[in-house]
Amino acid sequence: MSTPHVVVVMGVAGTGKTTIGPLLAARLGVPYAEGDDFHPQANIDKMTAGTPLSDDDRWPWLDAIGRWAHSRAGLGGVVSSSALKRSYRDRLRAEAPGAVFVHLTGDRALIEDRMSHRQGHFMPTALLDSQFATLQPLEADEAGVSVDVSGDPAEITERAVAALQGLGRLSQ
């Protein structure tokens, strides 16, 4: 299976973007880019300190992800980005109009539990409430699908592939 589209794996912290993104990319036969790698150090420092990012903090980060996605237009790729607000997704689409979103969703308790067991990640569980407060789920006019994160990574990845196939955006 392959896709000429860029897929943005989105969702609040702890939903598994960094786990599912590479698995989805491998399944689709396209490269993966870790959205956290596009953050400037100042953003990482803020989040490590437990301070939520402002929109002004996020714009350069989203623009960098958008540039990567644009560079993959027609070639395909998967990139992770929380993309919590419609305005953030609009910003990404401004750079990469063909982007398709996979919104990883799940119960807050499950996500918090998974976050509490992560090792070496800068995002503390204390910021989870701000993430959920900021989250604006995909709207009907946005190209994308929602995928539940219960189960193991292989199950979640297969649900994402099936949902994307349902969009008619992927070809085998």
OpenMM code with the backbone's topology and positions (N, CA, C; nanometers):
from openmm import Vec3, app, unit

residues = "MET SER THR PRO HIS VAL VAL VAL VAL MET GLY VAL ALA GLY THR GLY LYS THR THR ILE GLY PRO LEU LEU ALA ALA ARG LEU GLY VAL PRO TYR ALA GLU GLY ASP ASP PHE HIS PRO GLN ALA ASN ILE ASP LYS MET THR ALA GLY THR PRO LEU SER ASP ASP ASP ARG TRP PRO TRP LEU ASP ALA ILE GLY ARG TRP ALA HIS SER ARG ALA GLY LEU GLY GLY VAL VAL SER SER SER ALA LEU LYS ARG SER TYR ARG ASP ARG LEU ARG ALA GLU ALA PRO GLY ALA VAL PHE VAL HIS LEU THR GLY ASP ARG ALA LEU ILE GLU ASP ARG MET SER HIS ARG GLN GLY HIS PHE MET PRO THR ALA LEU LEU ASP SER GLN PHE ALA THR LEU GLN PRO LEU GLU ALA ASP GLU ALA GLY VAL SER VAL ASP VAL SER GLY ASP PRO ALA GLU ILE THR GLU ARG ALA VAL ALA ALA LEU GLN GLY LEU GLY ARG LEU SER GLN".split()
positions = [
    Vec3(0.0855, -0.1185, 0.0000),
    Vec3(0.0000, 0.0000, 0.0000),
    Vec3(0.0885, 0.1227, 0.0000),
    Vec3(0.0508, 0.2224, -0.0779),
    Vec3(0.1262, 0.3476, -0.0776),
    Vec3(0.0300, 0.4634, -0.0973),
    Vec3(0.0791, 0.5821, -0.0702),
    Vec3(-0.0023, 0.7014, -0.0850),
    Vec3(0.0838, 0.8163, -0.1341),
    Vec3(0.0335, 0.8964, -0.2267),
    Vec3(0.1070, 1.0165, -0.2650),
    Vec3(0.0770, 1.1326, -0.1697),
    Vec3(-0.0105, 1.1107, -0.0751),
    Vec3(-0.0497, 1.2153, 0.0185),
    Vec3(0.0413, 1.2155, 0.1406),
    Vec3(0.0457, 1.3301, 0.2059),
    Vec3(0.1131, 1.3382, 0.3340),
    Vec3(0.0064, 1.3215, 0.4413),
    Vec3(0.0314, 1.2288, 0.5331),
    Vec3(-0.0601, 1.2009, 0.6424),
    Vec3(-0.0025, 1.2642, 0.7688),
    Vec3(-0.0826, 1.3471, 0.8342),
    Vec3(-0.0438, 1.4086, 0.9605),
    Vec3(-0.1128, 1.3315, 1.0721),
    Vec3(-0.0341, 1.2654, 1.1562),
    Vec3(-0.0874, 1.1923, 1.2708),
    Vec3(-0.0973, 1.2923, 1.3846),
    Vec3(-0.2205, 1.3194, 1.4291),
    Vec3(-0.2453, 1.4263, 1.5262),
    Vec3(-0.3136, 1.3728, 1.6507),
    Vec3(-0.3140, 1.4547, 1.7555),
    Vec3(-0.3829, 1.4215, 1.8792),
    Vec3(-0.3090, 1.4793, 1.9978),
    Vec3(-0.3726, 1.4696, 2.1130),
    Vec3(-0.3106, 1.5209, 2.2346),
    Vec3(-0.1884, 1.4367, 2.2693),
    Vec3(-0.1049, 1.4896, 2.3560),
    Vec3(0.0131, 1.4172, 2.4022),
    Vec3(-0.0305, 1.2834, 2.4614),
    Vec3(0.0482, 1.1808, 2.4347),
    Vec3(0.0219, 1.0506, 2.4934),
    Vec3(-0.0698, 0.9603, 2.4133),
    Vec3(-0.1201, 1.0072, 2.2986),
    Vec3(-0.2085, 0.9224, 2.2188),
    Vec3(-0.1305, 0.8222, 2.1336),
    Vec3(-0.0008, 0.8422, 2.1211),
    Vec3(0.0807, 0.7465, 2.0469),
    Vec3(0.1267, 0.7936, 1.9117),
    Vec3(0.1311, 0.9244, 1.8901),
    Vec3(0.1730, 0.9762, 1.7594),
    Vec3(0.3118, 0.9253, 1.7201),
    Vec3(0.4039, 0.9254, 1.8157),
    Vec3(0.5417, 0.8846, 1.7891),
    Vec3(0.5535, 0.7336, 1.7699),
    Vec3(0.4603, 0.6583, 1.8227),
    Vec3(0.4587, 0.5133, 1.8032),
    Vec3(0.3858, 0.4767, 1.6743),
    Vec3(0.2677, 0.5320, 1.6556),
    Vec3(0.1844, 0.4966, 1.5407),
    Vec3(0.2382, 0.5585, 1.4116),
    Vec3(0.2912, 0.6793, 1.4182),
    Vec3(0.3416, 0.7456, 1.2983),
    Vec3(0.4398, 0.6604, 1.2186),
    Vec3(0.5479, 0.6110, 1.2804),
    Vec3(0.6424, 0.5281, 1.2048),
    Vec3(0.5812, 0.3964, 1.1557),
    Vec3(0.4924, 0.3381, 1.2366),
    Vec3(0.4270, 0.2140, 1.1942),
    Vec3(0.3385, 0.2382, 1.0728),
    Vec3(0.2652, 0.3492, 1.0752),
    Vec3(0.1793, 0.3842, 0.9630),
    Vec3(0.2637, 0.4135, 0.8385),
    Vec3(0.3722, 0.4870, 0.8572),
    Vec3(0.4612, 0.5176, 0.7443),
    Vec3(0.5163, 0.3892, 0.6828),
    Vec3(0.5589, 0.2955, 0.7669),
    Vec3(0.6115, 0.1688, 0.7162),
    Vec3(0.5026, 0.0922, 0.6409),
    Vec3(0.3843, 0.0918, 0.6957),
    Vec3(0.2708, 0.0221, 0.6314),
    Vec3(0.2371, 0.0848, 0.4959),
    Vec3(0.2517, 0.2185, 0.4869),
    Vec3(0.2212, 0.2897, 0.3628),
    Vec3(0.3398, 0.2964, 0.2676),
    Vec3(0.4588, 0.2598, 0.3163),
    Vec3(0.5776, 0.2629, 0.2321),
    Vec3(0.6300, 0.4020, 0.2029),
    Vec3(0.6177, 0.4910, 0.3024),
    Vec3(0.6626, 0.6298, 0.2864),
    Vec3(0.7478, 0.6695, 0.4071),
    Vec3(0.8258, 0.7784, 0.3959),
    Vec3(0.9075, 0.8211, 0.5096),
    Vec3(0.8241, 0.8816, 0.6221),
    Vec3(0.8826, 0.8775, 0.7418),
    Vec3(0.8206, 0.9349, 0.8618),
    Vec3(0.9070, 1.0488, 0.9126),
    Vec3(0.8417, 1.1559, 0.9588),
    Vec3(0.9111, 1.2672, 1.0251),
    Vec3(0.8472, 1.2886, 1.1618),
    Vec3(0.9284, 1.2944, 1.2639),
    Vec3(0.8818, 1.3165, 1.4012),
    Vec3(0.8585, 1.4654, 1.4230),
    Vec3(0.7328, 1.5012, 1.4478),
    Vec3(0.6959, 1.6409, 1.4647),
    Vec3(0.7719, 1.7109, 1.5757),
    Vec3(0.8029, 1.6389, 1.6838),
    Vec3(0.8754, 1.7020, 1.7940),
    Vec3(1.0126, 1.7525, 1.7501),
    Vec3(1.0701, 1.6894, 1.6482),
    Vec3(1.2024, 1.7315, 1.6003),
    Vec3(1.2000, 1.8687, 1.5346),
    Vec3(1.0820, 1.9186, 1.4996),
    Vec3(1.0691, 2.0493, 1.4364),
    Vec3(1.0562, 2.1633, 1.5385),
    Vec3(1.0402, 2.1286, 1.6671),
    Vec3(1.0278, 2.2312, 1.7709),
    Vec3(1.1608, 2.3031, 1.7929),
    Vec3(1.1574, 2.4352, 1.8028),
    Vec3(1.2788, 2.5046, 1.8470),
    Vec3(1.3054, 2.4716, 1.9943),
    Vec3(1.4291, 2.4843, 2.0361),
    Vec3(1.4662, 2.4501, 2.1741),
    Vec3(1.3849, 2.5281, 2.2767),
    Vec3(1.3498, 2.6518, 2.2465),
    Vec3(1.2718, 2.7328, 2.3410),
    Vec3(1.1369, 2.6675, 2.3702),
    Vec3(1.0739, 2.6065, 2.2700),
    Vec3(0.9465, 2.5371, 2.2923),
    Vec3(0.9655, 2.4156, 2.3819),
    Vec3(1.0698, 2.3390, 2.3555),
    Vec3(1.0973, 2.2206, 2.4370),
    Vec3(1.1231, 2.2612, 2.5814),
    Vec3(1.1982, 2.3693, 2.6006),
    Vec3(1.2265, 2.4181, 2.7357),
    Vec3(1.0977, 2.4570, 2.8079),
    Vec3(1.0065, 2.5250, 2.7382),
    Vec3(0.8793, 2.5648, 2.7996),
    Vec3(0.7979, 2.4428, 2.8416),
    Vec3(0.7854, 2.3477, 2.7500),
    Vec3(0.7051, 2.2290, 2.7800),
    Vec3(0.7672, 2.1462, 2.8912),
    Vec3(0.8997, 2.1351, 2.8913),
    Vec3(0.9689, 2.0611, 2.9966),
    Vec3(0.9415, 2.1233, 3.1331),
    Vec3(0.9292, 2.2552, 3.1349),
    Vec3(0.9014, 2.3278, 3.2586),
    Vec3(0.7528, 2.3226, 3.2967),
    Vec3(0.6702, 2.2579, 3.2122),
    Vec3(0.5279, 2.2467, 3.2425),
    Vec3(0.4456, 2.3647, 3.1959),
    Vec3(0.5023, 2.4482, 3.1085),
    Vec3(0.4332, 2.5665, 3.0581),
    Vec3(0.3749, 2.5375, 2.9202),
    Vec3(0.2430, 2.5502, 2.9046),
    Vec3(0.1845, 2.5270, 2.7722),
    Vec3(0.2367, 2.6278, 2.6704),
    Vec3(0.2475, 2.5842, 2.5462),
    Vec3(0.2906, 2.6740, 2.4396),
    Vec3(0.1771, 2.7674, 2.4009),
    Vec3(0.2136, 2.8880, 2.3624),
    Vec3(0.1165, 2.9829, 2.3074),
    Vec3(0.1084, 2.9612, 2.1568),
    Vec3(0.0080, 3.0213, 2.0944),
    Vec3(-0.0002, 3.0123, 1.9489),
    Vec3(0.1246, 3.0719, 1.8843),
    Vec3(0.1753, 3.1820, 1.9390),
    Vec3(0.2960, 3.2431, 1.8834),
    Vec3(0.4155, 3.1472, 1.8895),
    Vec3(0.4193, 3.0630, 1.9955),
    Vec3(0.5253, 2.9622, 2.0048),
    Vec3(0.5090, 2.8559, 1.8965),
    Vec3(0.3850, 2.8241, 1.8650),
    Vec3(0.3565, 2.7130, 1.7735),
    Vec3(0.3737, 2.7480, 1.6260),
    Vec3(0.3532, 2.8742, 1.5858),
    Vec3(0.3554, 2.9067, 1.4432),
    Vec3(0.4842, 2.8632, 1.3731),
    Vec3(0.6033, 2.8963, 1.4241),
    Vec3(0.7252, 2.8532, 1.3537),
    Vec3(0.7362, 2.7002, 1.3459),
    Vec3(0.6916, 2.6325, 1.4490),
    Vec3(0.6933, 2.4862, 1.4519),
    Vec3(0.6006, 2.4303, 1.3439),
    Vec3(0.4787, 2.4819, 1.3387),
    Vec3(0.3832, 2.4352, 1.2383),
    Vec3(0.4318, 2.4674, 1.0973),
    Vec3(0.4920, 2.5843, 1.0799),
    Vec3(0.5446, 2.6209, 0.9483),
    Vec3(0.6549, 2.5241, 0.9049),
    Vec3(0.7404, 2.4837, 0.9978),
    Vec3(0.8481, 2.3895, 0.9653),
    Vec3(0.7902, 2.2534, 0.9267),
    Vec3(0.6899, 2.2074, 0.9988),
    Vec3(0.6241, 2.0809, 0.9633),
    Vec3(0.5565, 2.0949, 0.8267),
    Vec3(0.4905, 2.2076, 0.8057),
    Vec3(0.4253, 2.2320, 0.6775),
    Vec3(0.5227, 2.2317, 0.5612),
    Vec3(0.6408, 2.2888, 0.5818),
    Vec3(0.7424, 2.2886, 0.4757),
    Vec3(0.7871, 2.1456, 0.4436),
    Vec3(0.8050, 2.0645, 0.5491),
    Vec3(0.8416, 1.9241, 0.5253),
    Vec3(0.7299, 1.8548, 0.4470),
    Vec3(0.6059, 1.8738, 0.4906),
    Vec3(0.4922, 1.8106, 0.4230),
    Vec3(0.4847, 1.8558, 0.2771),
    Vec3(0.5074, 1.9842, 0.2528),
    Vec3(0.5060, 2.0364, 0.1155),
    Vec3(0.6145, 1.9690, 0.0308),
    Vec3(0.7313, 1.9476, 0.0919),
    Vec3(0.8417, 1.8849, 0.0186),
    Vec3(0.8092, 1.7405, -0.0196),
    Vec3(0.7113, 1.6812, 0.0466),
    Vec3(0.6716, 1.5425, 0.0204),
    Vec3(0.5465, 1.5334, -0.0666),
    Vec3(0.4929, 1.6486, -0.1098),
    Vec3(0.3709, 1.6491, -0.1920),
    Vec3(0.3923, 1.5639, -0.3172),
    Vec3(0.2992, 1.4751, -0.3432),
    Vec3(0.3080, 1.3869, -0.4579),
    Vec3(0.3955, 1.2652, -0.4349),
    Vec3(0.4720, 1.2662, -0.3261),
    Vec3(0.5610, 1.1550, -0.2926),
    Vec3(0.5083, 1.0742, -0.1751),
    Vec3(0.4358, 1.1411, -0.0869),
    Vec3(0.3820, 1.0769, 0.0324),
    Vec3(0.4759, 1.0875, 0.1506),
    Vec3(0.4180, 1.0762, 0.2667),
    Vec3(0.4938, 1.0814, 0.3911),
    Vec3(0.3980, 1.0822, 0.5071),
    Vec3(0.4527, 1.0573, 0.6233),
    Vec3(0.3761, 1.0645, 0.7481),
    Vec3(0.4555, 1.1522, 0.8429),
    Vec3(0.3874, 1.2447, 0.9076),
    Vec3(0.4499, 1.3324, 1.0062),
    Vec3(0.3570, 1.3434, 1.1257),
    Vec3(0.4143, 1.3529, 1.2437),
    Vec3(0.3334, 1.3715, 1.3637),
    Vec3(0.3279, 1.5192, 1.4001),
    Vec3(0.2125, 1.5602, 1.4500),
    Vec3(0.1927, 1.6971, 1.4991),
    Vec3(0.0667, 1.6943, 1.5833),
    Vec3(0.0705, 1.7567, 1.6983),
    Vec3(-0.0508, 1.7571, 1.7800),
    Vec3(-0.1676, 1.8178, 1.7027),
    Vec3(-0.1424, 1.9264, 1.6271),
    Vec3(-0.2444, 1.9890, 1.5413),
    Vec3(-0.3787, 1.9994, 1.6133),
    Vec3(-0.3754, 2.0460, 1.7368),
    Vec3(-0.4937, 2.0425, 1.8220),
    Vec3(-0.6062, 2.1358, 1.7792),
    Vec3(-0.5719, 2.2502, 1.7202),
    Vec3(-0.6739, 2.3476, 1.6804),
    Vec3(-0.6937, 2.3471, 1.5297),
    Vec3(-0.8131, 2.3842, 1.4891),
    Vec3(-0.8430, 2.3978, 1.3466),
    Vec3(-0.7450, 2.4957, 1.2832),
    Vec3(-0.7146, 2.6047, 1.3528),
    Vec3(-0.6233, 2.7037, 1.2954),
    Vec3(-0.4845, 2.6447, 1.2723),
    Vec3(-0.4420, 2.5499, 1.3552),
    Vec3(-0.3119, 2.4855, 1.3349),
    Vec3(-0.3165, 2.3963, 1.2108),
    Vec3(-0.4258, 2.3233, 1.1956),
    Vec3(-0.4400, 2.2377, 1.0778),
    Vec3(-0.4519, 2.3219, 0.9512),
    Vec3(-0.5220, 2.4352, 0.9619),
    Vec3(-0.5303, 2.5261, 0.8472),
    Vec3(-0.3912, 2.5760, 0.8092),
    Vec3(-0.3096, 2.6048, 0.9083),
    Vec3(-0.1731, 2.6523, 0.8833),
    Vec3(-0.0920, 2.5439, 0.8112),
    Vec3(-0.1071, 2.4189, 0.8559),
    Vec3(-0.0384, 2.3084, 0.7900),
    Vec3(-0.0883, 2.2912, 0.6461),
    Vec3(-0.2197, 2.3015, 0.6270),
    Vec3(-0.2771, 2.2870, 0.4929),
    Vec3(-0.2375, 2.4022, 0.4014),
    Vec3(-0.2093, 2.5190, 0.4580),
    Vec3(-0.1642, 2.6316, 0.3756),
    Vec3(-0.0319, 2.5964, 0.3065),
    Vec3(0.0535, 2.5221, 0.3750),
    Vec3(0.1810, 2.4776, 0.3185),
    Vec3(0.1653, 2.3500, 0.2363),
    Vec3(0.0782, 2.2610, 0.2825),
    Vec3(0.0604, 2.1297, 0.2195),
    Vec3(-0.0885, 2.1031, 0.2013),
    Vec3(-0.1484, 2.1603, 0.0961),
    Vec3(-0.2937, 2.1522, 0.0778),
    Vec3(-0.3504, 2.0109, 0.0707),
    Vec3(-0.2718, 1.9134, 0.0278),
    Vec3(-0.3231, 1.7767, 0.0162),
    Vec3(-0.3104, 1.6936, 0.1423),
    Vec3(-0.2664, 1.7539, 0.2527),
    Vec3(-0.2471, 1.6780, 0.3764),
    Vec3(-0.3783, 1.6148, 0.4236),
    Vec3(-0.3658, 1.4937, 0.4751),
    Vec3(-0.4765, 1.4186, 0.5315),
    Vec3(-0.4416, 1.3926, 0.6779),
    Vec3(-0.5389, 1.4068, 0.7666),
    Vec3(-0.5139, 1.3940, 0.9099),
    Vec3(-0.5670, 1.2624, 0.9652),
    Vec3(-0.4884, 1.2008, 1.0520),
    Vec3(-0.5324, 1.0866, 1.1311),
    Vec3(-0.5321, 1.1340, 1.2754),
    Vec3(-0.6519, 1.1542, 1.3304),
    Vec3(-0.6663, 1.2026, 1.4676),
    Vec3(-0.6735, 1.0824, 1.5608),
    Vec3(-0.5683, 1.0643, 1.6402),
    Vec3(-0.5668, 0.9578, 1.7395),
    Vec3(-0.6461, 1.0040, 1.8614),
    Vec3(-0.7495, 0.9287, 1.8960),
    Vec3(-0.8389, 0.9672, 2.0049),
    Vec3(-0.8431, 0.8581, 2.1106),
    Vec3(-0.8747, 0.8993, 2.2317),
    Vec3(-0.8870, 0.7996, 2.3374),
    Vec3(-0.9346, 0.8598, 2.4672),
    Vec3(-0.9682, 0.7731, 2.5559),
    Vec3(-1.0137, 0.8101, 2.6891),
    Vec3(-0.8988, 0.8773, 2.7647),
    Vec3(-0.9309, 0.9866, 2.8355),
    Vec3(-0.8283, 1.0622, 2.9060),
    Vec3(-0.7504, 0.9752, 3.0051),
    Vec3(-0.8203, 0.8878, 3.0763),
    Vec3(-0.7535, 0.8025, 3.1757),
    Vec3(-0.6513, 0.7098, 3.1088),
    Vec3(-0.6864, 0.6528, 2.9957),
    Vec3(-0.5942, 0.5664, 2.9219),
    Vec3(-0.4715, 0.6453, 2.8775),
    Vec3(-0.4941, 0.7639, 2.8237),
    Vec3(-0.3836, 0.8458, 2.7742),
    Vec3(-0.2925, 0.8888, 2.8889),
    Vec3(-0.3514, 0.9303, 3.0003),
    Vec3(-0.2700, 0.9696, 3.1158),
    Vec3(-0.1874, 0.8518, 3.1663),
    Vec3(-0.2472, 0.7330, 3.1698),
    Vec3(-0.1746, 0.6147, 3.2136),
    Vec3(-0.0553, 0.5876, 3.1217),
    Vec3(-0.0780, 0.5974, 2.9916),
    Vec3(0.0321, 0.5747, 2.8976),
    Vec3(0.1411, 0.6797, 2.9142),
    Vec3(0.1011, 0.8046, 2.9330),
    Vec3(0.2003, 0.9112, 2.9521),
    Vec3(0.2836, 0.8881, 3.0776),
    Vec3(0.2205, 0.8389, 3.1825),
    Vec3(0.2917, 0.8201, 3.3092),
    Vec3(0.3975, 0.7109, 3.3003),
    Vec3(0.3887, 0.6255, 3.1990),
    Vec3(0.4859, 0.5177, 3.1822),
    Vec3(0.5912, 0.5468, 3.0759),
    Vec3(0.5830, 0.6667, 3.0137),
    Vec3(0.6828, 0.7020, 2.9118),
    Vec3(0.8150, 0.7375, 2.9773),
    Vec3(0.9208, 0.7043, 2.9088),
    Vec3(1.0551, 0.7373, 2.9563),
    Vec3(1.1180, 0.8377, 2.8604),
    Vec3(1.1811, 0.9407, 2.9149),
    Vec3(1.2621, 1.0312, 2.8348),
    Vec3(1.1866, 1.1255, 2.7435),
    Vec3(1.0612, 1.1556, 2.7726),
    Vec3(0.9867, 1.2501, 2.6901),
    Vec3(0.9695, 1.3793, 2.7677),
    Vec3(0.9755, 1.4925, 2.6972),
    Vec3(0.9739, 1.6222, 2.7656),
    Vec3(0.8352, 1.6675, 2.8094),
    Vec3(0.7289, 1.6057, 2.7592),
    Vec3(0.5929, 1.6516, 2.7891),
    Vec3(0.5427, 1.5883, 2.9190),
    Vec3(0.5249, 1.6686, 3.0251),
    Vec3(0.4758, 1.6127, 3.1508),
    Vec3(0.3239, 1.5889, 3.1460),
    Vec3(0.2772, 1.4932, 3.2271),
    Vec3(0.1333, 1.4644, 3.2315),
    Vec3(0.0542, 1.5858, 3.2798),
    Vec3(0.1199, 1.6777, 3.3492),
    Vec3(0.0514, 1.7984, 3.3988),
    Vec3(-0.0061, 1.8822, 3.2848),
    Vec3(0.0488, 1.8704, 3.1656),
    Vec3(-0.0006, 1.9497, 3.0524),
    Vec3(-0.1159, 1.8818, 2.9782),
    Vec3(-0.1547, 1.7616, 3.0206),
    Vec3(-0.2604, 1.6898, 2.9497),
    Vec3(-0.3933, 1.7648, 2.9532),
    Vec3(-0.4268, 1.8238, 3.0678),
    Vec3(-0.5525, 1.8997, 3.0761),
    Vec3(-0.5542, 2.0150, 2.9771),
    Vec3(-0.4412, 2.0863, 2.9642),
    Vec3(-0.4376, 2.1984, 2.8694),
    Vec3(-0.4496, 2.1469, 2.7262),
    Vec3(-0.3953, 2.0292, 2.6989),
    Vec3(-0.4065, 1.9706, 2.5654),
    Vec3(-0.5538, 1.9398, 2.5322),
    Vec3(-0.6224, 1.8756, 2.6252),
    Vec3(-0.7644, 1.8444, 2.6023),
    Vec3(-0.8487, 1.9713, 2.5935),
    Vec3(-0.8140, 2.0739, 2.6707),
    Vec3(-0.8890, 2.2002, 2.6651),
    Vec3(-0.8702, 2.2694, 2.5304),
    Vec3(-0.7529, 2.2529, 2.4710),
    Vec3(-0.7217, 2.3169, 2.3440),
    Vec3(-0.7785, 2.2391, 2.2251),
    Vec3(-0.7927, 2.1087, 2.2393),
    Vec3(-0.8309, 2.0210, 2.1288),
    Vec3(-0.9621, 2.0618, 2.0620),
    Vec3(-0.9547, 2.0776, 1.9317),
    Vec3(-1.0720, 2.0963, 1.8449),
    Vec3(-1.0694, 1.9796, 1.7463),
    Vec3(-1.1581, 1.8810, 1.7655),
    Vec3(-1.1558, 1.7637, 1.6777),
    Vec3(-1.1740, 1.8023, 1.5309),
    Vec3(-1.1358, 1.7117, 1.4436),
    Vec3(-1.1542, 1.7331, 1.3003),
    Vec3(-1.2992, 1.7672, 1.2707),
    Vec3(-1.3174, 1.8594, 1.1774),
    Vec3(-1.4518, 1.8975, 1.1346),
    Vec3(-1.4848, 1.8253, 1.0045),
    Vec3(-1.6135, 1.8228, 0.9706),
    Vec3(-1.6605, 1.7469, 0.8551),
    Vec3(-1.5937, 1.7880, 0.7245),
    Vec3(-1.5517, 1.9143, 0.7139),
    Vec3(-1.4909, 1.9601, 0.5888),
    Vec3(-1.3393, 1.9409, 0.5847),
    Vec3(-1.2825, 1.8754, 0.6857),
    Vec3(-1.1386, 1.8501, 0.6891),
    Vec3(-1.1107, 1.7070, 0.6432),
    Vec3(-1.0126, 1.6915, 0.5549),
    Vec3(-0.9740, 1.5590, 0.5076),
    Vec3(-0.9041, 1.4854, 0.6205),
    Vec3(-0.9709, 1.3850, 0.6734),
    Vec3(-0.9096, 1.3105, 0.7814),
    Vec3(-1.0048, 1.2117, 0.8443),
    Vec3(-0.9491, 1.1351, 0.9368),
    Vec3(-1.0231, 1.0311, 1.0066),
    Vec3(-0.9840, 1.0323, 1.1541),
    Vec3(-1.0736, 0.9842, 1.2384),
    Vec3(-1.0441, 0.9651, 1.3797),
    Vec3(-1.0246, 0.8164, 1.4055),
    Vec3(-0.9227, 0.7848, 1.4853),
    Vec3(-0.8881, 0.6460, 1.5133),
    Vec3(-0.8699, 0.6302, 1.6635),
    Vec3(-0.9427, 0.5370, 1.7211),
    Vec3(-0.9342, 0.5100, 1.8650),
    Vec3(-0.8001, 0.4444, 1.8981),
    Vec3(-0.7407, 0.4847, 2.0115),
    Vec3(-0.6084, 0.4347, 2.0481),
    Vec3(-0.6106, 0.3210, 2.1489),
    Vec3(-0.7271, 0.2612, 2.1723),
    Vec3(-0.7274, 0.1437, 2.2593),
    Vec3(-0.6672, 0.0264, 2.1815),
    Vec3(-0.6052, -0.0632, 2.2530),
    Vec3(-0.5417, -0.1778, 2.1893),
    Vec3(-0.3932, -0.1554, 2.1707),
    Vec3(-0.3317, -0.2512, 2.1015),
    Vec3(-0.1867, -0.2413, 2.0830),
    Vec3(-0.1549, -0.1620, 1.9558),
    Vec3(-0.0291, -0.1207, 1.9405),
    Vec3(0.0077, -0.0373, 1.8255),
    Vec3(-0.0273, -0.0983, 1.6896),
    Vec3(-0.0125, -0.2290, 1.6745),
    Vec3(-0.0449, -0.2926, 1.5463),
    Vec3(-0.1938, -0.2784, 1.5159),
    Vec3(-0.2781, -0.2970, 1.6160),
    Vec3(-0.4233, -0.2821, 1.5963),
    Vec3(-0.4588, -0.1383, 1.5595),
    Vec3(-0.3993, -0.0438, 1.6288),
    Vec3(-0.4271, 0.0982, 1.6031),
    Vec3(-0.3839, 0.1340, 1.4604),
    Vec3(-0.2659, 0.0855, 1.4208),
    Vec3(-0.2161, 0.1131, 1.2860),
    Vec3(-0.3103, 0.0559, 1.1807),
    Vec3(-0.3558, -0.0656, 1.2005),
    Vec3(-0.4474, -0.1267, 1.1038),
    Vec3(-0.5795, -0.0504, 1.0971),
    Vec3(-0.6285, -0.0021, 1.2116),
    Vec3(-0.7501, 0.0803, 1.2106),
    Vec3(-0.7270, 0.2082, 1.1306),
    Vec3(-0.6079, 0.2677, 1.1462),
    Vec3(-0.5763, 0.3907, 1.0726),
    Vec3(-0.5720, 0.3638, 0.9223),
    Vec3(-0.5068, 0.2557, 0.8819),
    Vec3(-0.4987, 0.2215, 0.7397),
    Vec3(-0.6385, 0.1999, 0.6833),
    Vec3(-0.7207, 0.1240, 0.7555),
    Vec3(-0.8575, 0.0968, 0.7087),
    Vec3(-0.9383, 0.2256, 0.6977),
    Vec3(-0.9241, 0.3130, 0.7958),
    Vec3(-0.9983, 0.4395, 0.7935),
    Vec3(-0.9528, 0.5269, 0.6765),
    Vec3(-0.8231, 0.5306, 0.6516),
    Vec3(-0.7712, 0.6087, 0.5397),
    Vec3(-0.8189, 0.5502, 0.4064),
    Vec3(-0.8217, 0.4197, 0.3952),
    Vec3(-0.8732, 0.3568, 0.2735),
    Vec3(-1.0196, 0.3961, 0.2534),
    Vec3(-1.0927, 0.4084, 0.3638),
    Vec3(-1.2319, 0.4492, 0.3562),
    Vec3(-1.2497, 0.5897, 0.3012),
    Vec3(-1.1473, 0.6718, 0.3155),
    Vec3(-1.1529, 0.8067, 0.2583),
    Vec3(-1.1371, 0.8040, 0.1065),
    Vec3(-1.0886, 0.6910, 0.0552),
    Vec3(-1.0622, 0.6838, -0.0885),
    Vec3(-0.9379, 0.7616, -0.1275),
    Vec3(-0.8512, 0.7913, -0.0297),
    Vec3(-0.7323, 0.8729, -0.0549),
    Vec3(-0.6084, 0.7885, -0.0788),
    Vec3(-0.6185, 0.6595, -0.0501),
    Vec3(-0.5005, 0.5743, -0.0636),
    Vec3(-0.5243, 0.4742, -0.1744),
    Vec3(-0.4179, 0.4336, -0.2362),
    Vec3(-0.4282, 0.3302, -0.3398),
    Vec3(-0.3388, 0.2141, -0.3029),
    Vec3(-0.3757, 0.0984, -0.3498),
    Vec3(-0.2933, -0.0196, -0.3226),
    Vec3(-0.2051, -0.0505, -0.4412),
] * unit.nanometer
topology = app.Topology()
chain = topology.addChain("A")
for resn in residues:
    res = topology.addResidue(resn, chain)
    for name in ("N", "CA", "C"):
        topology.addAtom(name, app.Element.getBySymbol(name[0]), res)
